[in-house]
Amino acid sequence: MTQARHRAAVAALADPAAWPESGFWTQVRVLAARSLRTAFGDRRLVFFGLLQPVVLLLLFSQVFSGVGALPGVAAYQGYVNFLVPATLVTIAMTTAMSSGAGLLAEIYGGFTGRLRCLPISLFSVLVARTLADSARLGVQLVVTALASVVFLGFRPAGGVLGLGLALLLTLVVGWCLSWVFVAITTWLRKAETLQAASFVVMFPLMFSSSAYMPLDTMPAWVRAVSAVNPLTYAIDATRALALARPIGWSVLTALVIAAVAAAAGSALSAHAFRTRT
């Protein structure tokens, strides 16, 4: 039944009569709604998608629990408080990577090819994809944060407001990062190459940041890399908001870097999507 509804939705969108003088944001709304129906239409996919970040957080919190005794972490009153804000950012990056995979599936499935025959903006396809994945990310972040509080003893010193601002910042950063992976997808256009490129981008950024260990305990060359790692600023900003720590320039720096990444990614992906796919 799910596949039948999916085929019916695709056929409806491929009908030129469905787009009578539609504006750009109407196109984005319709295409994003279609992506959300696909994402939340399979209950098993939804369940495991929400379970995955919680399981990863549980594993990391137990495997690295000894890190809590280090001087750079002891001030957070538990490794869980140090880890959870960073995990929110890594979830955002993982979901951003799936934006590229989702777009690639639509390219190879012929959906985007059919849209080229319709009187719509191709850029609206990319915007809809990133916004739909951001909505999915928002659900993942809220579920992960609640599970952390209930089951792992996470205590955000910033209260509901601080945690809410941290989630909002992470959501914005995740949306901006999704443009990077969408751009990679539109330029590479092969699943194997996309997977390899995403791995090269994602894991070095994650483990050379302040996500899992305090920077003072890392080798000098890793600290030098973390100083130019955009995830470090996003993680520091999220921690500062959620745990009521000094913010400084971390939030502004994270937003500026994310905005630059989104601007570059959207420009590159729009050009490649128009000319190469």
SVG drawing of the C-alpha trace seen along z (x, -y; Angstrom):
<svg xmlns="http://www.w3.org/2000/svg" viewBox="-5 -37 56 39">
<polyline fill="none" stroke="black" stroke-width="0.4" points="0.0,0.0 2.8,-2.4 4.5,-1.8 1.1,-2.2 0.5,-5.6 4.0,-6.6 3.5,-5.9 0.1,-7.7 1.7,-10.8 4.5,-10.8 2.0,-10.5 0.0,-13.4 3.0,-15.6 4.1,-14.7 0.8,-16.0 1.2,-19.5 -2.3,-20.4 -1.0,-20.1 1.1,-23.2 -1.1,-25.9 0.8,-29.2 2.3,-28.0 4.7,-30.3 8.1,-29.2 7.1,-28.7 4.0,-26.8 6.3,-24.4 8.5,-24.1 5.6,-23.4 4.1,-20.7 7.4,-18.9 8.4,-19.1 5.1,-17.6 5.7,-14.8 9.1,-14.1 7.7,-14.2 5.0,-11.7 7.7,-9.4 9.8,-9.8 7.1,-9.3 4.9,-6.9 6.9,-3.8 6.5,-3.3 9.5,-0.9 11.7,-3.5 10.5,-6.2 11.1,-3.9 14.6,-2.9 15.4,-6.5 14.5,-7.8 16.1,-4.9 19.5,-5.1 20.7,-8.4 19.5,-7.3 21.4,-4.0 24.5,-5.8 24.3,-8.3 23.9,-5.5 26.9,-3.6 29.2,-6.7 28.1,-7.7 29.1,-4.3 32.2,-3.6 33.7,-7.1 32.4,-7.4 35.9,-7.5 36.5,-10.8 34.3,-12.5 37.2,-12.5 39.4,-14.6 39.8,-18.3 38.2,-19.6 35.0,-17.6 34.7,-17.5 33.3,-21.0 30.3,-19.7 29.3,-17.5 29.2,-14.3 30.3,-13.1 26.6,-12.9 26.2,-16.7 29.4,-17.1 28.3,-14.6 24.6,-15.3 25.0,-18.8 27.8,-17.4 25.6,-14.4 22.8,-16.8 25.2,-18.4 26.5,-15.0 22.9,-13.9 22.4,-17.1 25.4,-16.2 24.3,-12.6 20.8,-13.8 22.4,-16.4 24.3,-13.6 21.1,-11.7 19.8,-14.7 22.3,-13.9 21.4,-10.2 17.7,-11.1 18.2,-13.4 20.3,-10.8 17.5,-8.3 15.1,-10.7 17.5,-11.4 18.0,-7.7 14.4,-6.9 13.4,-9.3 11.4,-11.6 13.5,-14.7 13.6,-13.9 9.8,-14.0 9.9,-17.4 12.0,-18.9 9.0,-18.6 6.9,-20.7 6.6,-24.5 8.4,-24.6 11.7,-25.9 14.3,-23.2 15.8,-25.0 12.5,-24.5 13.3,-20.7 16.5,-21.3 15.0,-23.7 12.1,-21.2 14.5,-18.4 16.6,-20.3 13.5,-21.6 11.8,-18.2 15.0,-16.7 15.3,-19.5 11.7,-18.8 12.8,-15.2 15.9,-16.3 13.8,-18.5 11.8,-15.4 15.1,-13.4 16.6,-16.2 13.6,-16.5 13.3,-12.8 17.1,-12.5 17.0,-15.4 14.0,-14.0 15.5,-10.5 18.8,-11.9 17.0,-13.7 14.8,-10.7 17.1,-7.8 20.7,-9.1 20.4,-11.9 21.2,-14.8 20.6,-18.0 20.7,-21.1 21.7,-23.9 20.2,-26.4 16.7,-25.0 14.0,-24.6 14.9,-27.9 18.6,-27.1 17.9,-23.6 15.3,-25.0 17.8,-27.5 20.4,-24.8 18.0,-22.7 17.1,-25.6 20.7,-26.4 21.4,-22.8 18.5,-22.7 19.8,-25.8 23.3,-24.3 21.9,-21.0 19.9,-22.7 22.9,-24.6 25.1,-21.5 22.5,-19.7 23.3,-22.1 26.9,-20.9 25.9,-17.2 23.3,-18.2 26.0,-20.0 28.3,-16.9 25.4,-14.8 24.6,-17.0 28.3,-17.1 29.2,-13.4 25.9,-11.7 27.1,-8.2 26.1,-6.4 29.5,-4.8 31.4,-8.1 28.9,-10.0 29.3,-7.5 33.1,-7.7 33.1,-11.5 30.6,-11.8 32.7,-9.6 35.8,-11.7 33.9,-14.8 31.9,-13.6 34.2,-11.5 37.3,-13.7 35.1,-16.6 33.4,-14.7 36.5,-13.3 38.7,-16.3 36.2,-18.5 35.4,-19.0 32.6,-16.5 33.9,-13.6 37.1,-14.7 38.2,-18.1 40.6,-19.7 43.3,-20.1 43.8,-16.3 44.4,-16.0 47.7,-16.1 48.8,-19.5 48.1,-18.8 44.5,-17.7 44.0,-20.9 45.2,-22.9 42.7,-21.1 39.9,-21.6 40.6,-25.4 39.5,-25.5 36.8,-22.8 33.4,-24.3 31.8,-21.6 33.9,-22.7 32.2,-26.1 28.7,-24.6 29.3,-22.1 30.8,-24.8 27.8,-27.1 25.3,-24.3 27.0,-23.4 27.0,-27.0 23.3,-27.4 22.2,-24.1 24.4,-24.2 24.3,-28.0 28.0,-28.5 29.7,-31.6 28.7,-32.0 31.2,-34.5 31.4,-34.5 30.6,-30.8 27.0,-31.2 27.7,-34.0 30.7,-32.2 28.7,-29.0 25.9,-30.8 28.3,-32.7 30.2,-29.5 26.9,-27.7 25.5,-30.5 28.6,-30.6 28.4,-26.8 24.7,-27.1 25.3,-29.9 28.2,-28.1 26.4,-24.7 23.1,-26.1 24.9,-28.0 27.0,-25.0 24.1,-22.6 21.7,-24.8 24.2,-25.2 25.1,-21.4 21.4,-20.3 20.5,-22.5 23.3,-21.5 24.6,-18.1 21.7,-16.0"/>
</svg>
